[in-house]
């Protein structure tokens, strides 16, 4: 009796995607099963960037089908497709951007910008189209971290073309002012400037835009979280009690405006002496994990207090590109994978597919 599609799907329903914890049939990744005699071709489509996992997925699914009695040659084709997902009610998506991830902290100095740029680079390394918006008007750091100099171009005199480094599109107020020029602006001016940077930049078909938010939970942050179509927010903190107090405020702010929390990243969790190897929890231990449990949100990962992370970011070559096979880069990639899967499992946004209905008196 020849193989049927039901036979194939029954076997694939037993194979669990290690990243999502769901089998490939349940998560609707099997797009097509085709037969040529006993030979089988399967098209697999995943909803998050995982280019480094494609070969493993091919082998896993191919071996499972080949073990079915009567199966001939097996071909498995793996692709990935990232779609736009739902944001706050009443906020329109930004043209050219499918999903916006806000990276925020309750206070400064916890490594938020370093986390944001490495998150963006990790997503790009997995095959996603990624951009970074430096929303920290008073202290823009992304130009330095991405090693970008110069001014963005404007082809029409109204909009800006994003700068680019390591395959990531970027926009920052730092591209438009001198490095030693202070931004002595009040809140409304800052908010307006950020809205312009977001909406007047010609983002080119981004799967994810990472927004490096200003630290704190004041008027600027609240206005941004209400006006920017955010798919989810990543909260960055250190294990220190003072930092955790402010991180909790940031988490609650996003919750109040209807922005889902992707999870919490703990920075500077442990220091390992480069001379003797002694490990020490300088800023405390387990604070972010406890906060995750308290608010029932994912704990995305913890990063060490490592001088190389600072040196690499300051030199314009963040860890994910400076040492892509290193342990710290692997942690950033894990955080990026969890973030992308969180987005992929959200409800899709179909607002762009529906026509606008206008009622007129005739």
C-alpha positions in Angstrom: 0.0 0.0 0.0 1.6 3.3 -1.0 2.4 6.0 1.4 -0.2 8.8 2.0 -0.1 12.3 3.3 -1.8 11.1 6.4 1.1 8.6 7.1 3.6 11.4 6.8 1.7 13.8 9.0 1.1 11.1 11.6 4.9 10.6 11.8 5.7 14.3 11.9 3.2 14.9 14.7 5.6 13.0 16.9 8.5 15.3 16.2 8.8 18.3 18.5 10.4 21.6 17.5 13.0 22.0 20.3 12.6 25.8 20.1 8.8 26.1 20.4 8.1 22.9 22.3 5.3 22.0 19.8 5.3 19.4 17.1 5.6 20.5 13.5 2.0 19.6 12.6 0.4 21.3 15.6 2.3 24.5 14.9 1.3 24.3 11.2 4.8 24.3 9.9 4.1 21.5 7.3 3.0 23.4 4.3 3.0 20.7 1.6 3.6 17.0 1.2 4.1 15.8 -2.4 4.8 12.3 -3.8 6.6 11.0 -6.9 6.0 7.3 -6.7 7.6 6.3 -3.3 9.7 9.5 -3.2 8.5 12.2 -0.8 9.0 16.0 -0.8 8.0 18.0 2.3 7.9 21.8 2.5 8.4 23.1 6.1 7.9 26.7 7.0 8.7 28.1 10.4 7.5 31.5 11.7 10.7 32.7 13.3 14.3 33.3 12.1 16.4 30.2 12.6 18.8 29.9 9.7 21.3 28.0 11.8 18.7 25.4 12.6 17.6 24.6 9.0 20.0 21.8 8.4 19.1 20.1 11.7 15.4 20.4 10.9 16.0 18.9 7.5 17.8 15.9 8.9 15.3 15.3 11.8 12.3 15.4 9.5 14.0 13.6 6.7 15.2 10.7 8.9 11.7 10.3 10.5 10.1 10.0 7.0 12.8 7.7 5.7 12.1 5.3 8.6 8.5 4.8 7.4 8.2 1.4 5.6 7.9 1.9 1.9 9.3 5.4 1.8 11.8 6.1 -1.1 14.0 9.2 -1.4 13.1 12.1 0.9 13.5 15.7 0.2 12.8 18.3 2.9 12.8 22.0 2.1 12.9 24.4 5.0 11.9 28.1 4.8 11.1 30.8 7.3 8.4 33.5 7.0 7.9 36.3 9.6 4.6 38.0 9.5 3.2 41.1 11.2 1.6 40.5 14.6 -1.0 42.4 16.6 -0.1 45.6 18.5 -1.9 47.9 20.9 -5.5 48.8 19.9 -5.9 51.9 17.8 -2.2 52.1 16.8 -1.3 51.6 13.2 1.6 49.6 12.0 4.6 51.5 10.5 5.1 51.1 6.7 8.0 48.8 6.0 8.0 47.3 9.5 6.3 44.0 10.5 7.1 43.9 14.2 8.5 46.3 16.7 10.3 45.1 19.8 10.9 47.7 22.5 14.0 47.1 24.7 13.5 49.0 27.9 14.8 49.4 31.4 13.5 51.2 34.5 16.9 53.0 35.0 20.1 53.7 33.0 23.3 51.9 33.3 22.0 48.3 33.1 23.2 47.5 29.6 19.9 48.1 27.8 21.5 49.5 24.6 24.1 46.7 24.5 21.4 44.2 24.8 19.3 45.9 22.1 22.1 46.0 19.5 23.2 42.4 20.1 19.5 41.2 20.0 19.2 42.9 16.6 22.4 41.4 15.3 21.5 37.9 16.5 18.1 38.1 14.7 19.8 39.3 11.5 22.4 36.4 11.8 19.4 34.0 11.8 18.2 35.4 8.5 15.7 38.1 9.5 15.6 41.6 8.1 16.2 43.8 11.1 16.5 47.5 12.0 17.4 49.4 15.1 15.8 52.7 16.2 17.9 54.6 18.8 15.1 56.2 20.9 17.4 57.5 23.5 17.5 61.1 22.4 19.5 62.4 25.3 22.2 59.7 25.1 22.2 58.0 21.7 24.7 55.2 21.7 23.8 53.0 18.7 26.0 55.0 16.2 29.0 54.1 18.3 28.0 50.5 19.0 27.3 49.8 15.3 30.4 51.7 14.2 28.4 54.0 11.9 29.6 57.5 11.0 28.2 60.1 8.6 24.8 61.5 8.0 21.7 59.7 6.5 20.6 60.7 3.0 17.2 62.1 2.0 16.2 61.4 -1.5 13.0 63.5 -1.4 13.9 66.2 1.2 11.2 64.9 3.6 12.2 61.3 4.6 15.5 59.7 5.6 17.2 56.6 4.3 18.4 54.4 7.2 22.1 53.9 7.8 23.4 50.3 7.7 26.0 48.1 9.4 26.4 44.3 9.6 23.2 44.0 7.5 21.1 45.9 10.1 19.3 49.2 9.2 19.6 51.9 11.8 18.4 55.4 12.7 19.4 57.6 15.5 19.4 61.3 16.5 23.1 60.7 16.9 23.4 60.6 13.1 21.9 64.1 12.8 23.9 66.0 15.5 27.6 66.3 16.5 28.7 63.8 19.2 29.3 66.5 21.8 26.1 68.4 21.2 23.7 68.1 24.2 20.0 67.7 23.5 18.4 70.3 25.8 14.8 69.5 24.8 11.7 69.2 26.8 9.5 66.1 26.7 7.1 67.0 23.9 10.0 67.9 21.6 11.7 64.6 22.3 8.5 62.7 21.7 7.8 64.5 18.4 11.4 63.9 17.2 11.2 60.2 18.0 7.9 59.8 16.1 9.5 61.5 13.1 12.6 59.2 13.3 10.3 56.2 13.4 7.8 57.2 10.7 9.9 59.4 8.4 12.6 56.8 8.0 12.2 54.6 4.8 12.6 51.3 6.6 13.1 48.6 3.9 10.8 45.6 4.6 11.8 44.9 8.2 10.8 41.7 10.0 11.8 43.3 13.3 12.6 46.8 14.4 14.4 46.9 17.7 13.7 50.1 19.6 16.3 51.1 22.1 14.0 52.9 24.5 15.2 55.8 26.8 15.7 54.6 30.4 13.0 55.3 32.9 9.2 55.4 33.1 8.4 59.1 32.6 6.2 61.0 30.2 8.5 60.3 27.2 8.4 56.5 27.8 4.7 56.4 28.4 3.9 58.5 25.3 6.1 56.3 23.1 4.5 53.1 24.4 1.1 54.5 23.6 1.9 55.9 20.1 4.5 53.4 18.7 2.9 50.1 17.5 4.8 47.7 19.8 4.5 44.0 19.4 6.3 43.2 22.7 8.7 44.6 25.2 12.0 43.2 26.5 12.9 44.4 30.0 16.6 44.6 30.9 17.8 44.8 34.5 20.7 43.8 36.7 20.2 41.5 39.8 20.6 44.6 42.1 17.6 45.4 44.2 17.6 49.1 43.2 17.6 48.1 39.5 14.9 45.6 40.0 12.6 48.1 41.7 12.8 50.3 38.6 12.5 47.4 36.2 9.2 46.4 37.9 7.9 49.9 37.2 8.9 49.6 33.5 7.1 46.3 33.3 3.9 47.6 34.8 4.0 50.7 32.5 3.9 48.4 29.4 1.2 46.3 31.0 -1.0 49.3 31.6 -0.8 50.4 27.9 -1.5 46.9 26.6 2.0 46.0 25.4 2.9 42.3 26.1 6.1 41.6 27.9 8.3 39.3 25.9 10.5 38.6 28.9 13.3 39.8 31.2 17.0 39.8 30.5 19.4 39.9 33.5 22.6 41.8 32.7 25.9 41.6 34.8 24.6 38.6 36.6 28.0 37.1 37.5 31.6 38.2 37.2 34.4 35.7 36.5 37.8 37.0 37.3 40.0 37.0 34.1 43.1 36.2 36.2 42.0 33.6 38.8 38.6 32.4 37.5 36.8 33.2 40.7 33.1 33.7 40.1 31.2 36.4 42.1 27.7 37.8 42.0 28.6 41.4 42.4 25.1 42.8 42.0 23.2 40.1 43.7 21.8 36.8 42.5 18.6 35.5 41.0 16.7 38.8 41.1 15.4 38.8 37.5 14.4 35.2 37.7 12.4 35.9 40.8 10.8 38.9 39.1 9.8 36.7 36.2 8.1 34.3 38.5 6.3 37.2 40.4 4.8 38.6 37.2 4.5 35.3 35.3 6.6 36.5 32.4 9.5 34.6 30.6 13.0 34.8 31.9 15.0 35.2 28.6 18.5 34.7 29.9 21.3 36.1 32.0 24.6 37.7 30.8 27.9 37.9 32.7 29.7 41.1 33.7 32.4 40.6 31.1 34.9 43.4 30.0 34.8 42.0 26.4 31.1 42.9 26.0 31.9 46.5 26.9 35.1 46.6 24.7 33.4 45.1 21.7 30.4 47.5 21.9 32.7 50.5 22.3 34.7 49.5 19.3 31.7 49.3 17.0 31.8 45.5 16.8 29.2 44.2 19.3 29.7 40.7 20.7 27.5 38.8 18.2 29.7 40.0 15.3 33.0 40.2 17.1 32.9 36.7 18.6 30.0 34.9 16.9 31.0 31.5 18.2 31.6 32.6 21.8 29.6 31.7 24.9 28.2 35.3 25.3 27.1 35.5 21.6 25.3 32.1 22.1 23.4 33.7 25.1 22.3 36.6 22.9 21.2 34.3 20.1 19.2 32.3 22.6 17.5 35.5 23.9 16.8 36.5 20.2 15.3 33.1 19.5 13.0 33.2 22.5 12.0 36.8 21.5 11.2 35.8 17.9 9.2 32.7 19.0 7.2 34.9 21.4 6.3 37.2 18.5 5.5 34.3 16.2 3.0 32.8 18.6 1.1 36.1 18.9 -2.1 36.7 16.9 -1.3 37.9 13.4 -2.2 41.5 12.4 -4.6 41.6 9.4 -5.3 45.3 9.5 -3.4 46.0 6.3 -5.5 43.4 4.4 -8.9 45.0 5.1 -10.2 47.9 3.1 -10.9 51.2 4.8 -14.7 51.8 4.9 -15.9 55.4 4.5 -19.5 56.5 5.0 -20.5 59.5 3.0 -23.7 61.4 2.5 -24.7 61.2 -1.2 
